[in-house]
Amino acid sequence: MRMTKWKMRTFRRKRKTGDSTIILNYVTGTVKFNEISSEVPLMATGYHTFQKYVEYLESQEYEEVEQCFQH
């Protein structure tokens, strides 16, 4: 059985001032924020693993809206 690896995951939260979108790039180890048009290393978020960051996003009412896997 082969494990599927993430390539990218997109999370979105609806806000009164507009949607907030965060894209996790597992290939480059970066996080992109649409609100500030910026891409930073995962470590800059204060989290050491994507799993912990995903848990944080879900606790902040972000919903996963798109997934992309490595082939």
N, C-alpha and C positions, 0 to 999 in steps of 0.2 A: 504494500500500500504506500503510495507516494504522498508526501505532505505537500499541500498547496501553500505557496508563499505569497504574501501580500506584495503588491507593487505600490498601489495607492489606495487610500480610503478618504472619502469626503464626508464631512459632518456639517450640518446646518442647524441654525437656531433662528427662529423668526423673532424679530424685535420690532418695536414701534418705529424705530429710526431706520429700518431696513434689515434685511437678512444678514446674518453673520455666518461666513463660510470658512471652514478650516480644512486644508488638504494635508494629509499625512503622506509623505513620500518615503516609503520604506527602502527604496533603492539608494537614494542619496542621504537618507537619515535627516531629512528636513521637514519643517512645518511651515505651511504658507497660509497667511491670513489675508482675506480679501479686504478687510477694513483699513489696513495700513499698507497694502500693496507690498508686502514684505515676506521674505522667506528666510527662516533662521534654522540653525541646527537644533535638533530635538533637545539637546542639553540646555539650550538657552531658555526653554520653557520651564526649567526647574525639575523636569522629570527625566529619569534615566532610561526608561523603556517606553515603547509605544503603548504597551498594554496598560501601564499606569496612567498614561496621558489619556487614553481612550476612556478609562474608568472616570477620570476627572471630567472629561467632556460630557459623558452621559449623566454625571451628577449635576451638571450645569444645564441640563435639558437640551443638549445637542442631540440630533438624530442623524444616524448614518444614512446618507442618501445615494451613495455610489461606491462601488468596490471594483478594483482592478487587480487581477492576479498575474503573476509571472508564469509564463508557459515554458 
